[in-house]
Amino acid sequence: MNLATALFTGIVAMLLGDNLLYGVGRYSGWGLLGFLCRVSLNPENCIMNSARTFHRRGRVVLLFAKFVPGINTMAPPLAGSMAMPWWQFFALDACGTLLYISAWMTVGFLFSDAMESIKGGFHAAGSVAETLVISGVALWIANRIRMRWNEKKLAAPPFLTAQAAAARLAADTAAVYDVRSHGYYDQDAVRIQGSRRLDPHTFRDSLQDLPLEKDILLYCT
């Protein structure tokens, strides 16, 4: 294939998809992330871990995200939901896309002579792979059904209106904690007055610090 045409087509195709995800993430907030994580065994943990990785590594994530399964899908909508400027996202994503496509095209060029024998091996292993995939999907569906069934046995968590929570805080009968996966320490972060940070990943280690004589109120994204 013509090198310039293949490289240009690959970059444009990937940038179109990434910019679409960025735009949807920008205007839907966490809605798209929830949808993408729904296939995870633990959707809430999927969102938290993705957001945490993106928040900690910042813009550098976009340079290597294409090489990491899971993060490659989550990075563009995360950038949008966190209000990263579009021009900054586009520049970093373009560099990451160029790096990703160039790496795979280089591998294809260097091992082009071995491709015919590799294709033969793929054909021979096709039926085995098909059986494994179907079995894996069936097990995944069965596990999701089991998880849903177990969830129905649990009592629904209690919720408070903002007015009721404010009344309890004013009466000093409750303490409020921010369990968002990111954003608490940002300079322009908006949070409930008097709230304290509680990292959901280290919740068990923080139990001894909670004022158990009061109601514990939690709020997240």
C-alpha positions as CSV (number, residue, x, y, z in Angstrom):
1,M,0.0,0.0,0.0
2,N,1.0,3.6,-0.5
3,L,2.6,4.6,2.8
4,A,1.4,8.2,2.8
5,T,-2.2,7.3,1.9
6,A,-2.4,4.5,4.5
7,L,-0.9,6.7,7.3
8,F,-3.2,9.7,6.4
9,T,-6.3,7.5,6.2
10,G,-5.6,5.7,9.5
11,I,-4.9,9.0,11.4
12,V,-8.0,10.7,10.0
13,A,-10.2,7.7,10.9
14,M,-9.0,7.5,14.4
15,L,-9.2,11.3,15.0
16,L,-12.8,11.3,13.8
17,G,-13.8,8.6,16.3
18,D,-11.9,10.2,19.2
19,N,-13.3,13.7,18.5
20,L,-16.8,12.3,18.4
21,L,-16.3,10.6,21.8
22,Y,-14.7,13.8,23.1
23,G,-17.7,15.9,22.1
24,V,-20.2,13.4,23.5
25,G,-18.2,13.3,26.8
26,R,-18.1,17.1,26.9
27,Y,-21.9,17.5,26.6
28,S,-23.1,14.4,28.4
29,G,-20.7,14.5,31.3
30,W,-20.5,11.1,33.0
31,G,-23.4,9.6,31.1
32,L,-21.2,8.2,28.3
33,L,-18.7,6.9,30.7
34,G,-21.4,5.0,32.5
35,F,-22.6,3.5,29.3
36,L,-19.1,2.5,28.2
37,C,-18.3,0.9,31.6
38,R,-21.6,-1.0,31.8
39,V,-20.0,-4.0,30.2
40,S,-17.5,-4.1,33.1
41,L,-17.9,-6.5,36.0
42,N,-17.8,-3.5,38.3
43,P,-19.1,-0.4,36.3
44,E,-18.6,2.1,39.2
45,N,-15.0,0.9,39.7
46,C,-14.4,1.1,36.0
47,I,-15.4,4.8,36.0
48,M,-13.4,5.5,39.2
49,N,-10.2,3.8,38.0
50,S,-10.3,5.4,34.5
51,A,-10.9,8.9,36.0
52,R,-8.2,8.4,38.6
53,T,-5.7,7.3,36.0
54,F,-6.6,10.2,33.7
55,H,-6.5,12.7,36.6
56,R,-3.2,11.5,38.0
57,R,-1.3,11.2,34.6
58,G,-3.1,14.1,33.1
59,R,-2.5,15.0,29.5
60,V,0.3,12.4,29.1
61,V,-2.4,9.7,29.1
62,L,-3.5,10.7,25.6
63,L,0.0,10.0,24.2
64,F,-0.1,6.3,25.1
65,A,-3.8,5.6,25.7
66,K,-4.1,3.8,22.3
67,F,-1.8,1.1,23.5
68,V,-3.8,0.3,26.7
69,P,-7.0,-1.7,26.4
70,G,-9.9,0.1,28.2
71,I,-8.1,3.4,28.5
72,N,-8.0,3.8,24.7
73,T,-11.8,4.0,24.8
74,M,-12.2,6.0,28.0
75,A,-9.6,8.7,27.4
76,P,-11.4,10.8,24.8
77,P,-14.8,11.1,26.7
78,L,-12.8,11.6,30.0
79,A,-11.0,14.5,28.4
80,G,-14.4,16.0,27.3
81,S,-16.1,15.4,30.7
82,M,-13.2,17.1,32.5
83,A,-13.5,20.1,30.2
84,M,-10.0,19.8,28.6
85,P,-9.7,22.5,25.9
86,W,-10.4,21.0,22.5
87,W,-7.3,22.3,20.8
88,Q,-5.2,20.7,23.6
89,F,-7.0,17.4,23.3
90,F,-6.7,17.4,19.5
91,A,-2.9,18.1,19.5
92,L,-2.1,15.4,22.1
93,D,-4.5,12.9,20.6
94,A,-3.0,13.5,17.1
95,C,0.5,12.8,18.5
96,G,-0.7,9.7,20.3
97,T,-2.5,8.5,17.1
98,L,0.5,9.1,15.0
99,L,2.7,7.1,17.5
100,Y,0.2,4.2,17.6
101,I,-0.3,3.8,13.8
102,S,3.4,4.3,13.1
103,A,4.3,1.6,15.6
104,W,1.9,-1.0,14.0
105,M,2.8,-0.1,10.5
106,T,6.5,-0.5,11.3
107,V,5.8,-4.0,12.8
108,G,3.8,-4.9,9.6
109,F,6.7,-3.7,7.4
110,L,9.4,-5.5,9.3
111,F,7.5,-8.8,9.5
112,S,5.8,-8.7,6.1
113,D,7.5,-11.9,5.0
114,A,6.1,-13.8,7.9
115,M,2.5,-12.7,7.3
116,E,1.6,-15.6,5.0
117,S,2.5,-18.3,7.5
118,I,0.8,-16.3,10.3
119,K,-2.4,-16.2,8.2
120,G,-2.3,-20.0,7.8
121,G,-2.0,-20.4,11.6
122,F,-5.0,-18.1,12.1
123,H,-7.1,-20.2,9.8
124,A,-6.2,-23.4,11.6
125,A,-7.0,-21.9,15.0
126,G,-10.2,-20.2,13.9
127,S,-12.6,-22.9,15.1
128,V,-10.9,-23.1,18.5
129,A,-11.0,-19.3,18.9
130,E,-14.6,-19.2,17.9
131,T,-15.5,-21.8,20.6
132,L,-13.5,-19.9,23.2
133,V,-15.2,-16.6,22.4
134,I,-18.7,-18.1,22.5
135,S,-18.0,-19.8,25.8
136,G,-16.5,-16.6,27.2
137,V,-19.6,-14.6,26.2
138,A,-21.9,-17.2,27.7
139,L,-20.0,-17.2,31.0
140,W,-20.0,-13.3,31.1
141,I,-23.7,-13.2,30.6
142,A,-24.3,-15.8,33.3
143,N,-22.1,-13.9,35.7
144,R,-23.9,-10.6,35.0
145,I,-27.3,-12.4,35.7
146,R,-25.8,-13.7,38.9
147,M,-24.6,-10.2,40.0
148,R,-28.0,-8.6,39.2
149,W,-29.8,-11.3,41.2
150,N,-27.5,-10.7,44.2
151,E,-28.0,-6.9,43.9
152,K,-31.8,-7.4,44.2
153,K,-31.3,-9.0,47.6
154,L,-29.6,-5.9,48.9
155,A,-31.6,-3.0,50.5
156,A,-31.6,0.2,48.5
157,P,-29.2,2.8,50.0
158,P,-31.0,5.7,51.8
159,F,-31.0,9.1,50.1
160,L,-31.5,12.6,51.5
161,T,-32.7,15.7,49.8
162,A,-30.3,18.7,49.9
163,Q,-32.7,20.5,52.3
164,A,-32.7,17.6,54.8
165,A,-28.9,17.2,54.6
166,A,-28.4,20.9,55.2
167,A,-30.7,20.8,58.2
168,R,-28.8,17.9,59.8
169,L,-25.5,19.6,59.1
170,A,-26.8,22.9,60.7
171,A,-27.9,20.9,63.8
172,D,-24.4,19.3,63.9
173,T,-26.0,15.8,63.9
174,A,-24.2,14.8,60.6
175,A,-20.9,14.9,58.9
176,V,-20.5,15.1,55.1
177,Y,-17.8,13.5,53.0
178,D,-16.9,13.9,49.3
179,V,-16.2,10.5,47.7
180,R,-15.7,11.7,44.1
181,S,-13.0,9.9,42.3
182,H,-11.3,13.2,41.3
183,G,-11.6,16.9,41.5
184,Y,-11.7,17.6,45.2
185,Y,-8.3,19.2,45.4
186,D,-8.6,21.2,42.2
187,Q,-8.2,24.9,42.7
188,D,-11.6,25.8,41.2
189,A,-13.4,22.8,42.6
190,V,-16.9,23.3,43.9
191,R,-17.9,21.2,46.9
192,I,-20.3,21.2,49.9
193,Q,-19.2,23.6,52.6
194,G,-17.7,21.7,55.5
195,S,-17.2,18.5,53.6
196,R,-14.1,16.4,54.0
197,R,-12.4,14.1,51.5
198,L,-12.9,10.4,51.7
199,D,-11.1,8.3,49.1
200,P,-13.4,5.4,48.1
201,H,-10.4,3.3,47.3
202,T,-9.1,3.4,50.9
203,F,-12.5,3.5,52.6
204,R,-11.8,0.6,55.0
205,D,-8.6,2.3,56.2
206,S,-10.6,5.5,57.0
207,L,-13.4,3.9,59.1
208,Q,-11.7,4.6,62.4
209,D,-11.6,8.3,61.6
210,L,-15.3,8.7,61.0
211,P,-17.5,10.3,63.7
212,L,-19.7,7.3,64.2
213,E,-21.9,9.2,66.7
214,K,-23.2,11.3,63.8
215,D,-25.0,10.5,60.6
216,I,-22.5,10.0,57.8
217,L,-23.5,11.7,54.5
218,L,-21.7,10.9,51.3
219,Y,-21.9,12.6,47.9
220,C,-20.2,11.7,44.6
221,T,-20.1,12.9,41.1
